Amino acid sequence: MFEINTHRTLAALLACTVVLVPAHAQTDFGKSSPSVQDIVNGLKDDDAIEGVRTRSLRPGAAAEATSAAVAEPSAPPSISMQIQFDYASDQISGQSKKTMNNLAAALASSDLSSQRFTIVGHTDGRGTAEYNLGLSQRRAASVKAYLVSNGVAPERLKTVGKGFSELVNKDNPASAENRRVEIIAGS
């Protein structure tokens, strides 16, 4: 009798569980050089339905433990890319030429030509907060200038620098993965 009541109580609790599904995952290309189509796919707003986006739950998630999934408010699609800069410089390294050309082609493509984007610069955790904030702003501006010089309308782009305020690898603030540029759609 005790097992049945416990089972019913547990079943009642699980039936009331609500799972919030992430609104829109960020695509992180890390050190890879994404293709034009990879970038377009990462920034397209294909799954927007009446201002709400949902993603299916991962396999193994407690899907059977819920009776409903509720979508979070819409978040814009975004991608994170490793754009290489010389140390303490806002000049885009030649190593990033292919990535930058693909980014410019993607943003100028017919799939994305009507959207606006925010270019967000990030630095690693070395140096002062003030210095890194300025450096991240200059790096974001450098990416914008490159995109504009390669056919992307300047009014579609704005820039923001975050310095080291949003480290990806908090365990290793000096890690190269913290030095990145995010492209956020619709902002």
Secondary structure as the mmCIF struct_conf table of DSSP 4:
data_model
#
loop_
_struct_conf.conf_type_id
_struct_conf.id
_struct_conf.beg_label_comp_id
_struct_conf.beg_label_asym_id
_struct_conf.beg_label_seq_id
_struct_conf.end_label_comp_id
_struct_conf.end_label_asym_id
_struct_conf.end_label_seq_id
HELX_RH_AL_P HELX_RH_AL_P1 PHE A 2 ALA A 15
TURN_TY1_P TURN_TY1_P1 CYS A 16 CYS A 16
STRN STRN1 VAL A 18 VAL A 21
HELX_LH_PP_P HELX_LH_PP_P1 PRO A 22 PRO A 22
BEND BEND1 ALA A 23 ALA A 23
HELX_LH_PP_P HELX_LH_PP_P2 ALA A 25 GLN A 26
STRN STRN2 THR A 27 GLY A 30
TURN_TY1_P TURN_TY1_P2 LYS A 31 LYS A 31
BEND BEND2 SER A 32 SER A 32
HELX_RH_AL_P HELX_RH_AL_P2 VAL A 36 LEU A 43
TURN_TY1_P TURN_TY1_P3 ASP A 46 ASP A 47
STRN STRN3 ILE A 49 ILE A 49
TURN_TY1_P TURN_TY1_P4 GLU A 50 GLY A 51
STRN STRN4 VAL A 52 VAL A 52
HELX_LH_PP_P HELX_LH_PP_P3 SER A 56 ARG A 58
TURN_TY1_P TURN_TY1_P5 PRO A 59 GLY A 60
BEND BEND3 ALA A 61 ALA A 62
HELX_RH_3T_P HELX_RH_3T_P1 ALA A 63 ALA A 65
BEND BEND4 SER A 67 SER A 67
STRN STRN5 ALA A 68 ALA A 71
HELX_LH_PP_P HELX_LH_PP_P4 GLU A 72 GLU A 72
STRN STRN6 PRO A 73 PRO A 73
HELX_LH_PP_P HELX_LH_PP_P5 SER A 74 SER A 74
STRN STRN7 SER A 78 MET A 81
STRN STRN8 PHE A 85 PHE A 85
TURN_TY1_P TURN_TY1_P6 TYR A 87 ALA A 88
BEND BEND5 GLN A 91 GLN A 91
STRN STRN9 ILE A 92 ILE A 92
HELX_LH_PP_P HELX_LH_PP_P6 SER A 93 SER A 93
HELX_RH_3T_P HELX_RH_3T_P2 GLY A 94 SER A 96
HELX_RH_AL_P HELX_RH_AL_P3 LYS A 97 ALA A 108
BEND BEND6 SER A 109 SER A 109
TURN_TY1_P TURN_TY1_P7 SER A 110 SER A 114
STRN STRN10 PHE A 117 GLY A 121
BEND BEND7 GLY A 125 GLY A 125
BEND BEND8 GLY A 127 GLY A 127
HELX_RH_AL_P HELX_RH_AL_P4 ALA A 129 SER A 149
TURN_TY1_P TURN_TY1_P8 ASN A 150 GLY A 151
HELX_RH_3T_P HELX_RH_3T_P3 PRO A 154 ARG A 156
STRN STRN11 LEU A 157 GLY A 161
TURN_TY1_P TURN_TY1_P9 GLY A 163 GLU A 166
BEND BEND9 VAL A 168 VAL A 168
TURN_TY1_P TURN_TY1_P10 LYS A 170 ASP A 171
TURN_TY1_P TURN_TY1_P11 PRO A 173 ALA A 174
HELX_RH_3T_P HELX_RH_3T_P4 ALA A 176 ASN A 178
BEND BEND10 ARG A 179 ARG A 179
STRN STRN12 VAL A 181 ALA A 185
TURN_TY1_P TURN_TY1_P12 GLY A 186 GLY A 186
#
